[in-house]
Amino acid sequence: MQKIRTNVAGIDIGAKKVYTSVEGQAVVSHFTFTEDLISLKNYLLKHDVKSVAMEATGVYWVILYQILEESGIDVWLVDGRQTKQVPGRKTDVKDCQWIQELHSYGLLNRCLVVSADIKELRSYLRLREDHIQSSSMHINLMQKALIEMNIRLKEVISQIHGVSGIEIIQAILNGERDKNNLVALCHKSILKNKKDLVLKSLDGKYTDAGIFALKQAFEGYQFYLKQIEECDNRIHILMNKIGNRGEGQNSEKRKVIRHHKPNDEKLGANLLNLFKGKDATVISGITDYTWMQLLAETGADLSKWETEKHFTSWLGLAPGQNNSGKKKKNAKKRGRPKAGQIFRIIAQGLINSKTIAVGAFGRRIRSRKGPGIAIKAVARKIAILYWRVMVKGIDFVEHGIQKYEEQIIANKMKTLQRLTTELKLKFADNVLIT
C-alpha cells in the first residue's frame, strides 16, 4: 500500500487530555481547556499539517473541530469503529498514531458534519424532544395521582392534559371538590355525550398526599410546556433566518401536524425556500415537523450521498451483509442514526393506514417476516422517496391502496402466464388443463 496523504495528523480526544500524532514527530498531549486547544492548533500549523483525523467521541470533539476548521485545516471526523486497535495494545498514544496512519493511507471515511445553522437547529429540536418526553412523564404522574384518589377522569376523557382535563385539575388544586362544578368546566361536546360518566369519575376520595402529588406533577408539566415554548421561539427565529422568512411561498395549505406541532406558521414556507421549492410533504407520512427533524439530522444537501443506497445504508435501514462461504448470517448493526429512527417512526404510522399503498406493502411484509422487518422495509422505502424528491426532484404522487393491489394482481398474472407457458398448460372454460 502507498500513502495517499502527507502532512496529516491523528488526534485521540479524551475528557481531560488530547493526544496528537504528527508524522515524523513524537506524540504530544494537551489539556482540553480552550487555551490548550488553541495551542494544539498552533502546533499543527507550525508543522504544516494539512489534514487531521479524529474520532467522534461524545461531544468532546465539537469545540476542537470548530477551532481547527476555522484555521483552515481539513478536519476529518471519523467513526470510532473504523479505528479499532489490535486487542491488548490500546493506549491513548498508540490510538492517535494508529488514526494518523490509517488517515495517511486513506482508510477512513468522513462522518457527516452539518453547517453551523443546521447544527444549531438540531440542538433546539433535540432539546424540544427531551422536554416533550419529560412532559409526558408528568402527565403519567398526574394520572397516577388522580387514580390514587380514585378520580377516574382518564377513563372517560381522551386526554387529561387537554383543555377540559387541565381546567378540572386546576380547579381541584384551587380547592374545588363539588363534582357538579367540576364537570361544568368540560367542553360542550363532552357534556353532550358523556356528562354522567364524567360525574361518576369525579366522585373520588381526596387526600392530602394525593393533592400534593397532583400539584407537583401539574407544576412540572407546566414547566416543560414553557420550555417547549421557548424552544419553539428559537426554532422560529432560526428558520426565518435560513428560510428567508418564507417569502415567495404559500404556507396556508400544508399537511396537518397532529402531534407536538411547533408554534411556527411559516415553517412550511421556510422549508420550501431552503430546499428550493422541493416539497417533502408530498411523501406519505412526512409533515413539515418531521421534515424539519430530517433537515436537522441530514442537512439540506442530500447529494452528499451519491445514491439512494448510500443514503439508506447510512441511515441503518439497508440489509446488512455478513456472509461466510455458503452461509448468509444475520448481523445486527451497532447504533442507529437519529434520522433512521425518524423514518422508522413514520413507518410505524403508515403500516396501520388503510388507504395508503405503502401501508399495504408493510402489512404484506409483516405477515411473512414480522413487525420489525416490516417497519424497517417501509422506513427504507420512505427514505428512498425522500432522497429522490430532494436530489432528483421527482414528483411523487400517492395513488392509494387500490392502485397498489391492482399492481400486485397484475404481477401475479404475469407469473401465472409464465408458469403456464413453461409447463405447457392452458385454460379452457376457466379450467386449467394439460
MISESE-12541 format. One record per residue (C-alpha): residue in three letters; y, z, x. Coordinates in steps of 0.001 Angstrom, whole numbers, plus 500000, padded with zeros to 6 digits. Each point is the difference from the previous one (the first is absolute). Example, Ala and Ser with C-alpha at 12.3 -4.5 7.8 and 13.67 -1.06 7.14 Angstrom:
<vogus>
Ala495500507800512300Ser503440499340501370
</vogus>
This chain:
<vogus>
Met500000500000500000Gln503542499318501070Lys503087502007499237Ile502318498228497583Arg502873502494500204Thr501818501459502969Asn502592502772500194Val498386501933497162Ala499552503721499390Gly497674502178497953Ile501194503192498308Asp497927502877498651Ile502070502068497545Gly499363503655499286Ala501806502820498243Lys501424501507503203Lys499731497315502671Val499984496225500378Tyr497917498460502811Thr500997496583501331Ser498096497606502229Val501789497085501688Glu497953497521502026Gly500105500879503681Gln501614503402499361Ala498681503511499620Val499794501405496474Val503096501944499002Ser500534502467497147His503046500876497923Phe500635502609497352Thr500571498819496426Phe503621501179499779Thr502566497251499428Glu501490500418503463Asp496583499520501580Leu499179496958497854Ile503232498359501165Ser498982500839503578Leu496666498273499322Lys501845496907498751Asn502073499916503200Tyr496841500362502080Leu498454496952498299Leu503162497942500445Lys500188501017503668His496519498545500584Asp500870496818498065Val497445500664497245Lys500094497219497391Ser497386501196497512Val498580503385499028Ala496909500931497953Met499567503391498366Glu497739501507497355Ala501189500687496464Thr499569503780500273Gly501181501732496834Val503801499743499837Tyr500503500815503692Trp500436496318500854Val502921499301497631Ile502974501158502108Leu498571498753503291Tyr499322496599498415Gln503602499815498812Ile501440501010503396Leu497899497465501914Glu500600497213497490Glu503774500484500172Ser499822499628503789Gly498491496516499686Ile496415500884500961Asp497244498262498000Val498177502970498430Trp496435499629498730Leu498823502670497579Val496187499868499980Asp497179501570498034Gly498388502894501852Arg496546498676499085Gln500631496990502273Thr500583502184503046Lys496779502019500005Gln499323501474503431Val496533500271501581Pro498330503140498550Gly500312503099502165Arg502893498666502082Lys502991500654497801Thr503265501405501319Asp503601499193499145Val500482498439503433Lys496984497732499650Asp500962499116496423Cys503388498570500977Gln498428498109502927Trp497350498547497682Ile502630498942497434Gln502031498320502751Glu496936498118501260Leu498914498840496546His503534498819499262Ser500245498044503245Tyr496796498118499101Gly501201499294496446Leu497234502014498339Leu502217501930497563Asn501358498985496599Arg503473500956498870Cys500363502240496937Leu502418499140497205Val503421501575500516Val502492499170497266Ser503787499792500283Ala502201503098499890Asp501065499449496372Ile496420499550498794Lys498933503041502013Glu502731502029498281Leu498859498740496591Arg496414500969500861Ser501134503510500859Tyr501798500435496654Leu497102498589497984Arg497383502148501711Leu502156503074499430Arg500339498965496365Glu496227499672499639Asp499529503464501518His502486501457497504Ile498207498274497112Gln496707501570501082Ser501645503412500313Ser501580499665496557Ser496576499101498567Met498600503207501488His502704502023498242Ile499243498245496707Asn496399501208500366Leu501279503505500725Met502119499914496813Gln496929498936498028Lys497979502808501556Ala502641502609499148Leu500139498815496375Ile496202500024499650Glu499809503534501406Met502217500997497043Asn497824497795497716Ile502893497658499256Arg498059496749499611Leu502968497680500117Lys498408497512502406Glu497155499345497542Val502324498746497249Ile502818498156501808Ser499435497316502607Gln502148501534502759Ile501352503508500278His502553498647502482Gly501320497548497415Val503225500606498066Ser498366502102497245Gly497834502018502390Ile502879500864502340Glu502201501033497050Ile497303502371498760Ile499332501477503459Gln503720500594500581Ala500289501741496620Ile497001502238500805Leu501551500948503340Asn503290500782498197Gly498178502494497778Glu499122497973496884Arg496654501052498482Asp500197498708496415Lys497627497045499794Asn501977498410497149Asn503136499925502155Leu497995498646502930Val498374497175498039Ala503421498932498703Leu500846498986503585Cys497358497248499968His500789496315499592Lys499968498700496429Ser496883497878500656Ile498066503152500950Leu501296501859496955Lys498951497115497777Asn496436499610501325Lys498804503415501223Lys502452502755499139Asp497222502286498724Leu497984499638503228Val503040500806502129Leu500655503103497869Lys496425501179500559Ser500183499278503729Leu503160502146500361Asp498355503081498476Gly499210501691503313Lys499992503422501616Tyr503030500288502282Thr499696502153503122Asp502469500926502720Ala497724498554502700Gly499572496755498050Ile503748499578499407Phe500703500706503684Ala497420497390501115Leu501433497481497544Lys503527500659501278Gln498961499532503629Ala498171496750499256Phe502852498655497853Glu502619500718502667Gly497806498376502643Tyr499615496923497796Gln503759499750499460Phe500589500385503745Tyr497763497034500827Leu501606497904497276Lys503291500618501792Gln498419498990503316Ile498701496774498439Glu503459499253498620Glu501559500406503452Cys497380497639501481Asp500829497486497262Asn503671500142500931Arg499188499315503654Ile497643497148499055His502656498496497708Ile502618499993502787Leu497594498510502549Met498647497316497647Asn503556498940499144Lys500663499696503722Ile496989497837500876Gly499932498130496662Asn503693499061499861Arg500473502111496826Gly497808497627498018Glu502736497373499797Gly498936496671498549Gln496801501369498411Asn499234501017496418Ser498411503455499879Glu499947500437496208Lys496590498552499111Arg497663501686502446Lys496450501278499634Val499875503503498509Ile499448502870502473Arg497950502532498017His499645502853502477His502452501632502442Lys502684497381499454Pro502783500302502617Asn503561500294498745Asp501195496569501186Glu500888497300497493Lys500542497393502733Leu496694500569501759Gly498461496700498883Ala503113497995500868Asn500209501544503472Leu496343499217500667Leu500464496398498874Asn502947499617502385Leu498059501547502859Phe497061497626499476Lys502234496969499322Gly499071499613496350Lys496234500452500372Asp498837502330497241Ala496883502106500628Thr500064501439496462Val498492496757498655Ile496728501351501454Ser497991502166497625Gly500446503731500601Ile503049499770502287Thr503276501453498702Asp503322500314501787Tyr499030503536501068Thr496648499018501548Trp501728496970501542Met502523502305501656Gln497157502200501274Leu498320496952501531Leu503302498971501562Ala500318503429501630Glu496486499769501478Thr499748496325501015Gly503616498895500422Ala501683496926498582Asp498414497463502383Leu496323499524499174Ser499761496955502255Lys499225502474502802Trp496429499668498724Glu498902496444500754Thr497649499697497026Glu499101501911496868Lys496811501108501760His501997501632502782Phe502072501774497340Thr497042501345497997Ser498234501061503196Trp503068501993501086Leu500104501618496543Gly496401501155500396Leu498892497888497019Ala497882497409501837Pro496218500474500277Gly499101501337503436Gln497493498507502443Asn497440502141501789Asn497082497685500737Ser497236500532502517Gly497415497246500270Lys498755499257496492Lys501281503282498608Lys503254500115498083Lys501179503580499850Asn502701501500497836Ala502680501711502073Lys502875501904498445Lys503357499382501615Arg501829503044501277Gly503421500518498474Arg501622498250497080Pro503529498607500255Lys502397501207497330Ala500612496421498833Gly496263499535499414Gln499968503152497880Ile502827498603497860Phe497949496881499283Arg496990502178499134Ile502064501988497486Ile501154496731498408Ala496373498841499845Gln498853503169498217Gly502383499298497139Leu499120496308499785Ile496239500596499766Asn500557501852496719Ser502128497179498571Lys498453498022497123Thr502394497041500155Ile500435499188503716Ala497590497671501789Val499754502042503200Gly498942502993497866Ala496984498036498731Phe499232498992503588Gly500069503670501038Arg497698501065497169Arg497462497329500993Ile499997501314503580Arg499820503610498757Ser496911499294497879Arg498143498677503049Lys501309501990502970Gly501770503089498666Pro503616501068499489Gly500914500482503680Ile499213496436501038Ala501549498663496774Ile503326501746500697Lys500008498688503561Ala499211496451498844Val502756499985497381Ala502465501558502461Arg499185497266502511Lys500560497296497368Ile503407501478499078Ala500941500281503700Ile499119496326500562Leu502188498983497060Tyr502833502160501339Trp499800498339503445Arg499896496522498464Val503009500641497762Met502060501583502784Val499056497570502816Lys498992496743498337Gly502271500383496976Ile497314499073497451Asp500666500441496284Phe497388502381498616Val499195499805496286Glu497723502473498208His497825497902497632Gly498225502966498451Ile496404501051499588Gln499034497117497698Lys500803497404502662Tyr498011501998502562Glu496942500222497713Glu500192496247499349Gln499998499434503745Ile496921502239500406Ile498146498051497299Ala500977496681501625Asn498641501218503347Lys496737501057498341Met499687496579498373Lys500434498304503387Thr497282502217501460Leu497694499259497059Gln500540496248500322Arg499256500146503712Leu496769501944499405Thr498806497669497256Thr500527497039502330Glu498151501660502870Leu497072501083497780Lys499963496686498064Leu500548501720496672Lys501848498730496942Phe501161501109496566Ala498684498538496715Asp501300501452496724Asn501419502975501938Val496523500703501403Leu499349499993503733Ile496967497829500818Thr498369498758503182
</vogus>
